[in-house]
Amino acid sequence: MRTVNIHFKKIEVTNFMSREGVVDFRVIVNTGGEADKALVKSCVIDNPEQITKEVISEIRQKAKALGSSGLVREIGDGPLGGVVILRVQNDEEELAEKIARFFASVRERIRSAKMSRLSYFDMERKVKGMSADL
């Protein structure tokens, strides 16, 4: 059995394409190793709760694959030799709330920029660089 500790650190918007409405974002995670890892994803932010579920499940899948990649089963391990246990160090409900709130604020900032009829360049500058500590 192998245990992987996941610690969500930060989420930030890296790019925003205002014509398409696509937001590129990065979630920085530490999986117990020496270096932080990042999940980079781009999507249109329509439903913050759904995007939050997708991000958390994708990070769990990648951490599980990363944890099992170096796992070598030995004969004495028994049936649980290839099991990877994931532990999220942050409170999961609070983490999901923070991520959903962040996506909702990004969506609101995009909406307010469209309502105030900002240029595409100003809209990108207003959204790009938003971040939240998790």
C-alpha positions as CSV (number, residue, x, y, z in Angstrom):
1,M,0.0,0.0,0.0
2,R,1.1,3.5,-0.8
3,T,-0.2,6.7,0.6
4,V,-0.2,10.0,-1.4
5,N,-0.9,13.2,0.5
6,I,-2.5,15.9,-1.7
7,H,-2.2,19.5,-0.6
8,F,-4.0,22.1,-2.8
9,K,-2.1,25.4,-2.7
10,K,-3.3,27.9,-5.3
11,I,-5.5,28.5,-8.3
12,E,-4.9,31.2,-10.8
13,V,-6.0,32.4,-14.2
14,T,-3.1,32.3,-16.6
15,N,-4.9,33.5,-19.8
16,F,-8.2,34.7,-20.9
17,M,-9.4,34.7,-24.6
18,S,-12.2,37.3,-24.5
19,R,-13.5,36.6,-28.0
20,E,-14.2,33.0,-27.3
21,G,-14.8,33.4,-23.5
22,V,-12.2,30.7,-22.7
23,V,-10.3,30.9,-19.5
24,D,-7.0,29.1,-19.0
25,F,-6.3,28.4,-15.3
26,R,-3.7,26.5,-13.3
27,V,-4.2,24.7,-10.0
28,I,-1.0,24.2,-8.0
29,V,-0.8,21.0,-5.9
30,N,1.8,19.4,-3.7
31,T,1.6,15.6,-3.6
32,G,4.2,15.1,-0.9
33,G,7.2,15.3,-3.2
34,E,9.8,17.9,-3.3
35,A,8.3,20.0,-6.2
36,D,4.8,21.4,-6.7
37,K,2.8,20.1,-9.6
38,A,0.3,22.1,-11.6
39,L,-2.9,21.1,-13.5
40,V,-3.3,23.4,-16.5
41,K,-6.8,23.5,-18.0
42,S,-8.9,25.7,-20.2
43,C,-12.6,25.9,-20.3
44,V,-15.6,28.3,-20.6
45,I,-16.9,29.0,-17.1
46,D,-20.6,28.4,-17.3
47,N,-21.2,26.2,-14.2
48,P,-18.6,26.8,-11.4
49,E,-19.8,23.8,-9.3
50,Q,-19.4,21.4,-12.3
51,I,-15.9,22.7,-13.2
52,T,-14.9,22.4,-9.5
53,K,-15.9,18.7,-9.5
54,E,-14.1,18.0,-12.7
55,V,-10.9,19.7,-11.5
56,I,-10.8,17.9,-8.1
57,S,-11.5,14.5,-9.7
58,E,-8.9,15.1,-12.4
59,I,-6.3,15.9,-9.8
60,R,-7.2,12.8,-7.8
61,Q,-6.9,10.7,-10.9
62,K,-3.5,12.1,-11.8
63,A,-2.2,11.8,-8.2
64,K,-3.3,8.2,-8.1
65,A,-1.6,7.5,-11.4
66,L,1.5,9.3,-10.1
67,G,1.4,7.3,-6.9
68,S,1.1,4.0,-8.6
69,S,3.7,4.6,-11.3
70,G,6.6,3.8,-9.1
71,L,4.8,1.1,-7.2
72,V,6.4,-2.4,-7.5
73,R,4.4,-5.3,-6.1
74,E,6.3,-7.8,-4.2
75,I,5.2,-11.3,-3.4
76,G,4.9,-10.6,0.3
77,D,2.6,-7.6,-0.2
78,G,-0.6,-9.6,-0.4
79,P,-3.8,-8.5,-2.1
80,L,-3.4,-4.8,-1.1
81,G,0.1,-4.4,-2.5
82,G,-1.0,-2.3,-5.5
83,V,-3.5,0.0,-3.6
84,V,-2.9,3.7,-3.5
85,I,-4.5,5.7,-0.7
86,L,-5.2,9.4,-1.4
87,R,-5.3,11.8,1.5
88,V,-6.4,15.4,0.9
89,Q,-4.9,17.6,3.5
90,N,-7.3,20.5,2.9
91,D,-10.9,20.1,4.1
92,E,-12.6,18.8,1.0
93,E,-15.9,20.6,1.4
94,E,-14.2,23.9,2.2
95,L,-11.8,23.3,-0.7
96,A,-14.7,22.7,-3.1
97,E,-16.4,25.9,-1.8
98,K,-13.2,28.0,-2.3
99,I,-12.7,26.7,-5.9
100,A,-16.3,27.2,-6.8
101,R,-16.3,30.7,-5.3
102,F,-13.2,31.5,-7.3
103,F,-14.8,30.4,-10.6
104,A,-17.9,32.3,-9.7
105,S,-15.9,35.5,-9.2
106,V,-14.1,35.0,-12.5
107,R,-17.4,34.5,-14.2
108,E,-18.8,37.6,-12.5
109,R,-15.8,39.7,-13.5
110,I,-16.2,38.5,-17.1
111,R,-19.9,39.4,-17.0
112,S,-19.2,42.9,-15.5
113,A,-16.5,43.6,-18.1
114,K,-18.9,42.7,-20.9
115,M,-21.7,44.8,-19.4
116,S,-19.4,47.8,-19.2
117,R,-18.4,47.3,-22.8
118,L,-14.7,47.1,-22.2
119,S,-12.4,46.4,-25.2
120,Y,-11.1,42.9,-25.6
121,F,-7.7,43.9,-24.5
122,D,-9.0,45.6,-21.3
123,M,-11.3,42.6,-20.6
124,E,-8.3,40.2,-20.8
125,R,-6.2,42.4,-18.6
126,K,-9.0,42.6,-16.0
127,V,-9.5,38.8,-15.8
128,K,-5.9,37.6,-16.3
129,G,-3.9,37.2,-13.2
130,M,-6.8,36.5,-10.8
131,S,-5.7,34.0,-8.1
132,A,-6.8,32.5,-4.8
133,D,-4.9,30.6,-2.1
134,L,-6.5,27.3,-1.2
